[in-house]
Amino acid sequence: MSTSTLGTSVPQVTARAKVLGRAQYAGDIQIPGMLHGKVLRSPYPHARIVSIDTSAALALPGVKAVLTGADGPRVCWGTHHKERRILAEGVVRFAGEEVAAVAAVTEEIARDALDLIQVEYEELPALLTTEQALADGAPGIHPGRDNVSHEIRFARGDVDAAFAQAHLVHEQAYSTHAQYPGYMEPMATVARMDPDGRLQVWTSTQSAFLARARIASVLELPVSQVRVIQATTGGGFGGKIIEDANNLIASLLALRTGQPVRLVNNRLEDFVAACTSVPERITLKLGMDRQGRIVAKDVRILADCGAYSGLSAEVMHVSAMRSDNMHRLQHVRSHATLVYTYTPPHGAFRGFGGTQMLFALNSHIDTMARKLDLDPLEVHRINAIERGETSVHGWQVGSTGLQECLSQCTDAIGWKAKRGKPGHGSKRRGVGIAAAMHVSGNRTIGDWDGSTVVVKLNEDGRAFVHCAEADMGQGAMTMLAQLVAHELTLPLEHVHVVQPDTDSAPFAIGSLASRVTIVAGNAALVAARAARDKLVAQAARLLEVAESELELADGAVRVRAEPKRKRGIAELARTHIWRHGGEAIQVSGTWDAKTTMFDKQNLMGNIAPAYSFAAQAVEVEVDTETGQVTLVDSFVSDDCGKALNPQAVHGQSNGAAAQAIGWTLYEHLQLEDGRIANGNFADYTMPTPDALPMLRSGIVESNDPNGPYGAKGASETAILPGPAAIANAVFDAVGVRITDLPITPEKVLAALREKHHA
């Protein structure tokens, strides 16, 4: 008898292969005749390439190719702007930019060959800050244009009049910094020419089809000449969408040599190659009435994309707009500017611009609540958008559990008993809260935010699921298997989700915007129910009864009034083939969200089928003698609509909280003269287990009307509230407001000294 796993905690279907070491990551793939690639990178943030001499490297025994910008295609790549070459030619724009690539019979020989490449540079002045890049007379980092990569302006209502009527107006600037993704598996690719002369690529990616489109475009190949297979992916966090050059370089080397090429970043290389989160300086101005309602909001953002735009423009768009939709606002204004600098590129990161803005907004709400002598919790409650409401930007909220999240996390932390009671002595304690929202799906790439899932029933009664939405550790394969198993009343182990392969899987956008559960999950339901209908129709033929008299249960189709009259799925699948005009049961299900792409002029539109919410409460201890902030307790509440697999949701919530804590207290990617100075795990301080409390999380089920069984995204929202919750708790403990992340002991001590002398 099969038992549905929906709503119960089950291990990920990929877990066994991973813990036994059987999962095949891109770096594990071995092909006869395979070469090893290595990349030579610029040591300068800005320089003219005077000459490159590759003769000595080419003469080294075992070296099969040395490529420079002159050997590569002239097509540029990029997301918002097509402006970046596979290998730089003429000029380099950041320290770490790819200048040459080597393929050799061993990785050691390839590395030795890099040392033999002679590059003569003419170092040029580098604009390393947004202020320098925007200064009058600053030269353009890219020819023929100024240093503004993108700009967003909008206004809703009468903002100035609303500020004039506000009881309290507060303005403050906040600074956020870049965070390295920190995934367990660095970027990796194996590329080869297959026997038919097509390019075949195994790569660590969040989107096999977006990777295919980019590779084909840059290498000037028809997409049908490129096959991308998503290898097991060891974490992505946004960094493995389409902003790294790893699979482009591996593919180019394979094309030029005609041999398979493996290109795997070591950790040092990955720090300079990977996009980090977008640094932003946010100036926020809010007006509130006496009860704490936000009556006016004005936002100015200055963001740094680095040398190339990548997805930074889309990230900044989220910072400028998304948090507005969490509240009942009428009067909002925003002006956001994205600026080029000669620094390593920034781009997508978990939370996708929400972390930056929600640090500022939640810190601001806490500050203003205190000025109004109100509990910040109540200020959050009074402003929270409710189910059935439409936001200031046209977002239609079909479900929200934000109020429940606020209650759950504050009850868990002991909010009422602990708030405003720091204690005595040098170690003071404080509590803080913050709230957040995120999308589940996003109709912004084009006018389609859908997914297609193919379900194939084999003759043994088991199901194969073909879907190209990526599992990068967050559990997409498990979710799809659970849904199909539930619909077909099969044991979970009888459903196999095939790894994404652009040759065999239906088109998919991939894992981004927390879209996979709601979009691919709904497509899986469509496909599974279509397969069920075929099973029922075949059973009706065999049992000679009307389809309306049948039901699917316990892995069989049975007569509802006579449960013992039944046919198992395996028999039905076989007999569906072996009959006149028969065929295997293979069905396709597509689901496209009924959303509205925003218009580019007014930026209005209901862009997602569902919106997720979260809240976090924390307790910290601040040592006033050392400035050290220690997180004592944390509880994050995640409104995921419906927890199809609670264990997976808790894992995502706590992982997100840990990543937020790292960004807030420990991680800081440091540049010296434009070069990354701490690009290794010895110097880049990610939180270790002894730096974290026992992380706690809770689930709120708001049952979204558009989600599969009410489910929506649960992998990104929980990263958003942590930084502000910690900053607010620090203020509650010692009365100093840190507005410049990360919150370091030096900053806390400096603020305490300033407070003492004020």
C-alpha positions in Angstrom: 0.0 0.0 0.0 1.4 3.4 -1.0 1.4 6.2 1.4 1.6 9.8 0.3 4.6 11.8 1.6 3.0 15.2 0.9 3.3 17.3 4.1 5.6 14.9 5.8 9.4 15.2 6.3 11.3 12.9 3.9 15.0 12.9 3.0 15.9 14.4 -0.3 15.8 11.8 -3.1 19.4 12.8 -4.0 20.7 12.5 -0.4 21.8 8.8 -0.6 23.9 9.3 -3.7 25.5 12.4 -2.2 26.4 10.9 1.2 27.7 7.8 -0.4 29.9 9.8 -2.8 28.1 8.5 -5.8 26.6 11.8 -7.0 28.4 13.0 -10.1 29.4 16.6 -10.0 30.9 18.2 -13.1 34.4 18.0 -11.7 33.9 14.2 -11.3 33.3 13.5 -15.0 36.1 11.6 -16.7 36.2 11.2 -20.5 39.0 9.4 -22.4 41.4 12.0 -23.9 40.1 14.7 -21.6 42.2 17.8 -21.3 42.4 20.2 -18.3 41.8 23.9 -18.6 43.3 26.8 -16.6 42.7 30.5 -16.9 45.1 33.4 -16.7 43.6 36.4 -15.1 44.5 40.1 -15.1 46.5 41.3 -12.0 45.3 44.9 -12.6 41.8 46.5 -12.2 42.4 48.5 -15.4 45.1 48.1 -18.0 45.7 48.1 -21.7 47.0 44.8 -23.0 50.0 45.8 -25.0 51.0 42.3 -26.1 50.6 38.6 -25.3 53.3 36.1 -26.1 52.0 32.5 -25.8 54.9 30.8 -27.7 56.7 29.4 -24.6 53.4 28.1 -23.2 52.5 26.4 -26.5 56.0 24.8 -26.7 55.5 23.1 -23.3 55.0 19.4 -23.7 51.4 18.4 -23.0 49.9 21.8 -23.9 47.3 21.4 -26.6 45.9 25.0 -26.8 46.6 28.5 -25.6 43.8 30.9 -26.4 43.6 34.7 -26.0 41.0 37.3 -26.8 42.3 37.4 -30.4 41.4 33.7 -30.7 37.9 33.9 -29.3 34.7 35.0 -30.9 33.9 38.7 -31.1 30.4 38.2 -29.7 29.9 39.8 -26.3 27.8 38.3 -23.5 25.9 39.7 -20.6 22.4 39.9 -19.2 21.3 43.6 -19.1 24.1 44.7 -21.5 26.0 42.6 -24.0 29.4 44.0 -23.1 31.8 41.2 -21.9 34.1 39.0 -24.0 35.0 35.4 -23.1 38.6 36.5 -23.0 39.6 40.1 -22.7 41.1 41.8 -25.7 42.7 45.2 -25.8 41.8 46.2 -22.2 41.1 44.6 -18.8 38.5 46.1 -16.5 38.9 44.2 -13.2 41.6 42.4 -11.4 40.7 38.8 -12.2 39.3 39.3 -15.6 40.0 36.3 -17.9 42.9 37.1 -20.3 44.0 33.7 -21.6 43.0 30.0 -21.3 45.1 26.9 -21.6 44.2 23.3 -22.3 46.8 20.6 -21.4 47.0 16.9 -20.7 47.2 17.5 -16.9 46.1 20.2 -14.6 49.7 20.7 -13.4 51.0 21.2 -16.9 48.1 23.7 -17.6 49.1 25.6 -14.5 52.7 25.6 -15.5 51.8 26.9 -18.9 50.0 29.9 -17.4 53.4 31.0 -15.9 54.9 30.9 -19.4 52.4 33.3 -21.0 54.1 36.7 -21.2 51.6 39.6 -21.0 52.7 43.2 -21.2 50.3 45.5 -19.6 50.1 49.3 -19.5 48.4 50.0 -16.1 45.8 52.7 -16.4 43.9 54.8 -13.8 41.1 52.9 -12.1 37.8 54.2 -10.9 37.3 52.0 -7.9 34.3 53.6 -6.2 30.9 54.8 -7.4 31.8 58.3 -6.3 34.9 58.3 -8.5 33.0 56.8 -11.4 30.3 59.5 -11.2 32.6 62.5 -10.7 32.6 65.2 -13.3 34.9 64.4 -16.1 35.3 60.7 -15.2 36.1 58.7 -18.3 33.7 56.0 -19.4 34.6 52.5 -18.3 32.9 51.2 -21.4 33.4 53.1 -24.7 30.8 55.5 -25.9 28.8 55.7 -22.6 28.9 57.2 -19.2 29.4 55.1 -16.0 25.7 54.7 -15.3 24.8 51.2 -16.2 21.1 51.5 -15.3 18.7 53.9 -13.7 15.2 53.4 -12.1 12.8 56.2 -11.3 9.2 56.1 -10.3 6.7 57.8 -8.1 3.3 56.8 -6.8 0.8 59.2 -5.2 1.8 62.6 -3.9 4.9 61.9 -1.8 5.8 65.4 -0.8 2.3 66.2 0.4 2.2 63.0 2.4 5.5 63.8 4.1 4.2 67.2 5.0 1.3 65.6 6.8 3.4 62.9 8.6 3.7 63.1 12.4 7.3 61.8 12.2 9.8 61.9 9.3 13.1 60.2 9.6 15.9 59.9 7.0 19.0 57.7 7.3 21.7 56.3 5.0 22.6 52.6 5.1 25.6 50.8 3.5 25.7 47.1 2.5 28.6 45.2 1.2 29.4 42.3 -1.2 29.0 38.7 -0.1 30.6 35.7 -1.8 28.1 32.9 -2.5 30.1 30.4 -0.5 28.7 27.3 -2.2 30.4 24.0 -1.4 31.2 23.2 -5.0 33.1 25.8 -7.0 32.2 26.5 -10.6 33.0 23.4 -12.8 32.4 22.4 -16.4 33.3 19.5 -18.7 32.8 20.2 -22.4 33.4 18.0 -25.5 32.5 17.6 -29.1 30.2 14.6 -29.4 30.4 12.0 -32.3 28.0 14.1 -34.3 30.1 17.3 -34.0 27.8 18.9 -31.4 29.0 20.6 -28.3 28.1 18.7 -25.2 28.5 20.5 -21.8 28.1 19.2 -18.3 28.1 22.1 -15.9 27.2 23.3 -12.5 24.3 25.6 -13.2 20.9 26.8 -12.0 19.5 26.8 -15.6 20.5 24.3 -18.3 18.5 26.1 -20.9 19.8 29.6 -20.1 23.3 28.2 -20.1 22.7 26.6 -23.5 21.3 29.9 -24.9 24.3 31.9 -23.7 26.9 29.3 -24.9 25.3 29.1 -28.3 25.0 32.8 -28.7 28.6 33.6 -27.7 30.1 30.8 -29.7 27.9 31.6 -32.7 26.3 28.1 -32.8 22.6 27.2 -33.4 21.1 26.2 -30.0 20.4 22.8 -31.4 24.2 22.3 -31.8 24.6 22.7 -28.1 23.6 20.1 -25.4 23.8 21.2 -21.8 23.4 18.6 -19.0 23.1 19.9 -15.5 25.5 17.9 -13.4 24.8 17.5 -9.7 25.1 21.0 -8.4 26.6 21.7 -5.0 24.8 24.9 -4.2 24.1 28.0 -6.3 22.6 30.8 -4.2 22.1 32.8 -7.4 25.8 32.7 -8.4 25.3 29.9 -10.9 22.6 31.4 -13.1 24.4 32.9 -16.1 27.1 35.3 -14.8 30.2 33.2 -14.7 32.6 32.5 -17.6 33.5 29.0 -16.6 31.3 27.0 -19.0 32.0 29.5 -21.8 35.8 29.1 -21.6 35.5 25.3 -21.3 33.3 25.2 -24.3 35.6 27.4 -26.3 38.6 25.2 -25.5 36.7 22.1 -26.5 35.7 23.7 -29.8 39.3 24.7 -30.6 41.0 21.5 -29.5 38.3 19.0 -30.6 39.0 17.2 -27.3 37.0 17.0 -24.1 38.1 19.8 -21.6 37.6 19.9 -17.9 37.7 23.3 -16.2 37.2 23.4 -12.4 37.8 26.5 -10.3 39.8 26.0 -7.2 38.6 28.1 -4.3 41.0 31.0 -4.9 40.0 31.1 -8.5 36.3 31.0 -7.6 36.5 34.0 -5.4 37.7 36.2 -8.3 35.5 34.5 -10.9 32.2 34.4 -9.1 29.7 37.2 -8.9 29.2 38.5 -5.4 26.1 40.3 -4.1 25.6 43.9 -5.2 26.9 46.6 -2.7 24.4 49.3 -2.2 24.2 52.6 -0.4 20.5 53.2 0.5 19.2 56.5 1.7 15.8 55.9 3.1 13.2 58.5 4.2 10.0 57.5 5.8 7.0 59.4 7.2 4.7 57.9 9.8 1.5 59.0 11.5 1.2 58.9 15.3 0.1 55.3 15.3 3.1 54.1 13.2 1.5 53.8 9.8 3.9 54.6 6.9 2.3 57.4 5.0 5.2 58.3 2.8 8.4 56.6 1.5 11.4 58.0 -0.5 14.3 55.7 -1.5 17.6 56.6 -3.1 20.0 53.8 -4.0 23.5 54.0 -5.3 24.6 50.5 -6.4 27.9 49.2 -7.7 27.8 46.5 -10.4 31.6 46.3 -10.9 33.1 46.2 -14.3 30.2 44.5 -16.0 26.5 44.9 -15.4 25.4 41.2 -15.4 22.2 40.8 -13.4 23.0 43.8 -11.1 20.3 45.9 -12.8 17.6 43.4 -12.0 19.0 43.1 -8.5 18.8 46.8 -8.0 15.3 46.8 -9.4 14.3 44.5 -6.6 16.0 46.7 -4.0 14.1 49.7 -5.3 10.6 48.2 -5.5 9.9 44.9 -3.9 9.7 45.9 -0.2 7.1 48.5 -1.1 4.6 45.7 -1.7 4.9 44.3 1.9 3.1 47.3 3.2 -0.1 49.2 2.6 1.5 52.2 0.9 0.1 54.9 -1.3 2.8 57.5 -1.6 6.2 56.1 -2.7 9.1 57.4 -4.7 12.4 55.8 -5.7 15.5 56.7 -7.6 18.1 54.0 -8.0 21.4 54.3 -10.0 23.7 51.4 -10.9 27.3 52.4 -11.5 30.2 50.8 -13.2 33.6 50.6 -11.4 36.8 48.8 -12.2 36.1 46.1 -9.6 35.1 42.5 -9.9 31.5 42.1 -11.1 28.5 41.8 -8.8 25.2 40.1 -9.5 22.6 37.6 -8.4 22.6 36.3 -4.8 20.0 34.6 -2.7 17.3 37.1 -1.9 18.2 39.0 -5.0 18.4 42.6 -3.8 15.9 42.1 -1.0 18.5 41.7 1.7 20.0 45.1 1.0 16.7 47.0 1.2 15.2 45.1 4.0 18.2 45.8 6.2 17.5 49.5 5.7 13.8 49.3 5.9 13.5 47.1 9.0 16.2 49.1 10.8 14.3 52.3 10.0 11.0 50.9 11.3 12.7 50.0 14.6 14.2 53.4 14.9 10.9 55.2 14.2 8.9 52.9 16.4 11.2 53.9 19.3 10.8 57.6 18.5 7.1 57.2 18.6 7.3 55.1 21.8 5.7 52.2 20.0 6.5 48.5 20.0 8.2 47.7 16.6 6.1 44.5 16.5 2.9 46.6 16.4 4.3 48.9 13.8 5.0 45.9 11.6 1.5 44.6 12.2 -0.3 47.8 11.4 1.5 48.3 8.1 1.4 44.7 6.8 -0.4 44.0 3.6 -3.3 41.5 3.9 -4.6 38.7 1.8 -6.8 39.9 -1.1 -5.2 43.3 -1.3 -3.4 44.9 -4.2 -0.1 46.6 -3.5 1.0 50.1 -4.6 2.8 48.5 -7.6 -0.1 46.3 -8.6 0.9 43.1 -6.9 -2.1 40.9 -6.0 -1.6 39.2 -2.7 -3.4 35.8 -2.8 -1.9 34.6 0.5 0.1 36.0 3.3 1.1 34.6 6.7 3.1 37.6 7.8 1.0 38.3 10.8 1.4 34.7 11.9 5.1 34.8 11.2 5.5 37.8 13.5 3.6 36.1 16.3 5.4 32.8 15.9 8.9 34.2 16.0 8.4 36.8 18.7 6.6 34.2 21.0 9.5 31.8 20.4 12.1 34.4 21.3 10.3 35.7 24.4 9.8 39.2 22.9 7.6 40.7 25.5 9.6 39.5 28.4 13.1 40.5 27.0 12.6 43.6 25.0 14.2 46.7 26.5 15.9 44.8 29.4 19.6 44.7 28.5 20.7 43.8 32.0 23.8 45.2 33.8 27.5 44.8 33.5 29.7 44.7 30.4 27.6 42.1 28.6 24.2 43.4 27.6 21.4 41.5 25.9 18.8 42.7 23.4 16.2 41.4 21.1 15.2 42.5 17.6 12.7 41.6 14.9 12.4 42.2 11.2 9.9 41.2 8.4 10.3 40.4 4.8 8.6 39.4 1.5 9.8 37.7 -1.7 8.3 36.5 -4.9 7.4 32.9 -5.9 7.9 33.2 -9.7 8.7 36.4 -11.7 7.3 37.3 -15.1 10.2 39.5 -16.1 12.6 37.6 -18.4 9.8 37.5 -21.1 6.1 37.1 -21.2 6.2 33.5 -19.9 6.7 32.3 -16.4 5.8 28.7 -16.9 7.2 25.2 -16.8 6.7 21.9 -18.6 7.0 18.5 -17.0 6.9 15.2 -18.8 5.8 12.1 -16.9 6.6 8.7 -18.4 5.2 5.5 -17.0 7.4 2.5 -17.5 6.2 -1.1 -17.9 7.1 -1.9 -14.3 4.6 0.7 -13.1 7.3 3.2 -12.1 7.4 6.8 -13.2 10.2 8.9 -14.8 9.9 12.6 -14.5 11.7 14.9 -17.1 12.0 18.5 -16.0 14.8 21.0 -16.6 14.2 23.1 -13.5 17.4 22.8 -11.5 18.0 21.0 -8.2 21.0 22.7 -6.6 20.5 21.2 -3.2 17.3 23.0 -2.3 15.2 19.9 -3.0 13.5 20.5 -6.4 13.8 16.9 -7.4 12.3 15.7 -4.2 9.3 18.1 -4.5 8.6 16.9 -8.0 8.8 13.3 -7.0 6.5 13.8 -4.0 3.8 15.5 -6.2 3.9 12.8 -8.9 4.0 10.0 -6.4 1.0 11.5 -4.6 -1.1 12.0 -7.7 -0.3 8.5 -9.0 -0.5 6.8 -5.5 3.0 5.4 -6.0 5.7 5.0 -3.3 8.2 7.9 -3.5 11.0 5.5 -4.4 9.0 4.5 -7.5 9.4 7.9 -9.0 12.7 9.0 -10.6 13.4 12.6 -11.6 15.9 12.7 -14.5 18.7 15.2 -14.3 18.1 18.2 -16.6 19.3 17.7 -20.1 18.4 20.1 -22.9 18.3 17.3 -25.4 15.5 15.4 -23.6 13.9 17.6 -21.1 11.2 20.2 -22.0 12.2 23.9 -22.0 12.6 25.5 -18.6 13.8 28.8 -17.2 15.5 27.2 -14.2 15.9 27.7 -10.5 15.6 31.4 -9.8 13.1 33.8 -8.2 11.9 31.0 -5.9 9.8 29.8 -8.7 10.3 26.0 -9.0 7.8 24.8 -6.4 4.9 26.8 -7.6 5.6 26.8 -11.3 7.1 23.3 -11.9 5.0 21.9 -9.1 1.8 22.9 -10.9 3.2 21.6 -14.2 3.9 18.3 -12.5 0.3 18.1 -11.3 -1.0 18.7 -14.8 1.3 16.0 -16.2 0.6 13.5 -13.4 -3.2 13.9 -13.7 -2.9 13.5 -17.5 -1.1 10.2 -16.9 -3.8 9.2 -14.4 -6.5 9.8 -17.0 -4.7 7.5 -19.4 -4.5 4.8 -16.7 -8.1 5.1 -15.9 -9.1 5.0 -19.6 -7.1 1.8 -20.1 -8.5 0.2 -16.9 -12.0 1.0 -18.2 -11.3 -0.9 -21.4 -9.9 -3.9 -19.5 -12.5 -4.0 -16.7 -15.3 -3.1 -19.2 -16.8 -0.4 -16.9 -17.3 3.4 -17.4 -14.4 5.6 -16.4 -16.6 7.4 -14.0 -16.9 4.2 -11.9 -13.1 4.0 -11.4 -10.6 5.5 -9.0 -6.8 5.4 -8.6 -5.7 4.2 -5.3 -2.7 2.3 -3.8 -0.9 2.0 -7.1 -3.9 0.5 -9.0 -7.1 1.6 -10.7 -10.1 -0.1 -9.1 -13.9 -0.1 -9.4 -15.1 2.2 -6.7 -18.0 0.0 -5.8 -16.0 -3.2 -6.0 -12.4 -2.4 -4.7 -11.2 -5.9 -5.4 -11.8 -5.4 -9.1 -8.6 -3.6 -10.1 -5.6 -3.4 -12.4 -2.2 -2.4 -11.2 -0.3 0.5 -12.8 2.4 -1.8 -14.2 -0.2 -3.9 -16.0 -2.0 -0.8 -17.3 1.2 0.7 -18.5 2.1 -2.6 -20.4 -1.3 -3.2 -21.9 -1.5 0.5 -23.0 1.5 -0.3 -25.3 0.6 -3.9 -26.4 -2.7 -3.3 -28.0 -3.8 -2.2 -31.5 -2.8 1.4 -31.9 -1.1 1.3 -28.5 1.7 3.5 -27.2 3.6 4.1 -24.0 2.1 6.4 -21.5 4.1 9.6 -21.8 2.4 12.9 -21.1 3.4 16.5 -20.9 2.0 19.1 -18.5 2.5 22.8 -18.8 1.6 25.5 -16.4 2.1 29.2 -16.9 1.3 31.6 -14.1 -1.6 34.0 -14.8 0.4 37.0 -14.0 1.1 40.4 -15.7 4.5 41.5 -16.9 5.2 45.0 -15.6 5.1 47.8 -18.2 8.5 49.3 -18.6 7.2 52.9 -18.4 5.3 52.7 -15.2 6.7 49.5 -13.7 3.2 48.3 -12.7 2.1 44.7 -12.9 1.3 41.6 -10.9 4.5 39.8 -11.7 4.3 36.6 -9.6 1.6 34.0 -9.0 2.4 34.1 -5.2 4.3 36.1 -2.7 6.2 34.6 0.3 6.6 36.3 3.7 8.9 35.7 6.6 9.8 37.2 10.0 12.8 36.7 12.3 13.4 37.4 15.9 16.9 37.2 17.5 18.6 37.7 20.8 22.1 39.0 21.0 24.7 39.6 23.6 27.0 42.6 23.2 30.2 42.9 25.1 30.7 46.6 25.7 34.4 46.2 26.5 35.3 44.4 23.3 32.4 45.3 21.0 31.8 41.6 20.2 28.3 40.7 19.2 27.2 37.2 19.9 24.0 35.7 18.6 22.4 34.0 21.5 19.1 32.8 19.9 17.4 33.1 16.5 14.0 32.0 15.3 12.9 32.6 11.7 9.3 32.0 10.6 8.7 31.2 7.0 5.4 31.5 5.2 5.8 28.9 2.5 2.1 28.5 1.7 2.1 24.7 2.4 5.1 22.7 3.5 5.2 19.8 1.1 8.3 18.6 2.9 8.7 20.3 6.3 12.3 18.9 6.8 13.4 20.6 3.5 11.7 23.9 4.5 13.4 23.9 7.9 16.7 23.2 6.2 16.3 26.1 3.8 15.1 28.4 6.5 18.1 27.7 8.8 20.6 27.7 6.0 19.3 31.1 4.9 19.5 32.4 8.4 23.1 31.2 8.7 24.0 33.0 5.4 22.3 36.2 6.7 24.2 36.0 10.0 27.4 35.6 8.1 26.7 38.7 6.0 25.8 40.7 9.1 28.5 39.8 11.5 31.4 38.1 9.8 31.7 38.1 6.0 33.3 41.1 4.3 34.9 40.8 0.9 37.7 43.3 1.0 39.3 45.1 -1.9 42.7 46.7 -1.9 43.4 48.8 -4.9 40.6 47.0 -6.7 42.0 43.5 -5.9 40.2 41.0 -3.7 42.4 40.8 -0.6 40.7 38.0 1.3 39.7 35.6 -1.5 40.1 32.4 0.5 38.4 30.7 3.3 41.3 31.3 5.7 40.7 35.1 5.5 37.1 35.4 4.3 35.3 34.7 7.6 32.2 32.7 7.1 30.3 31.7 10.2 31.4 28.3 11.7 29.2 26.2 13.9 30.7 27.6 17.1 29.7 31.1 15.9 26.0 30.2 15.5 23.4 29.4 18.1 21.1 26.4 17.7 19.1 27.8 14.8 15.4 27.5 15.1 12.7 27.9 12.5 9.0 27.6 12.2 6.6 27.1 9.3 3.5 29.2 8.6 1.0 27.7 6.0 -1.0 30.4 4.3 -2.2 28.0 1.5 -1.8 30.1 -1.6 -4.7 29.6 -4.1 -2.2 29.4 -7.0 0.2 27.0 -5.5 0.3 23.2 -5.8 -1.7 22.1 -2.7 -1.2 25.7 -1.5 2.7 25.7 -1.6 4.9 28.6 -2.7 8.7 29.4 -2.5 10.7 28.7 0.7 14.3 29.0 -0.2 15.0 32.8 -0.3 12.6 34.7 1.9 14.2 33.5 5.1 17.6 35.2 4.3 16.0 38.6 4.2 15.1 39.6 7.8 18.2 38.5 9.6 20.6 41.4 9.2 18.1 44.0 10.4 16.9 41.8 13.2 20.5 41.6 14.5 21.1 45.3 14.1 17.8 46.1 16.0 18.8 43.7 18.8 22.2 45.4 19.1 20.4 48.7 19.5 18.1 47.1 22.1 21.1 45.9 24.0 23.4 48.9 24.0 21.5 51.8 22.4 23.7 52.2 19.3 22.5 52.0 15.7 24.9 50.3 13.2 23.9 51.3 9.7 27.0 50.2 7.8 27.3 46.4 7.4 29.0 44.2 8.6 28.5 44.9 12.3 32.0 44.5 13.6 33.4 45.0 17.1 35.3 48.1 15.9 32.1 49.7 14.7 30.3 48.9 17.9 33.0 50.3 20.1 33.2 53.4 18.0 29.5 53.9 18.3 29.6 53.4 22.0 32.4 55.9 22.4 30.4 58.4 20.3 27.3 57.8 22.4 29.3 58.3 25.6 30.7 61.6 24.5 27.5 62.9 23.0 
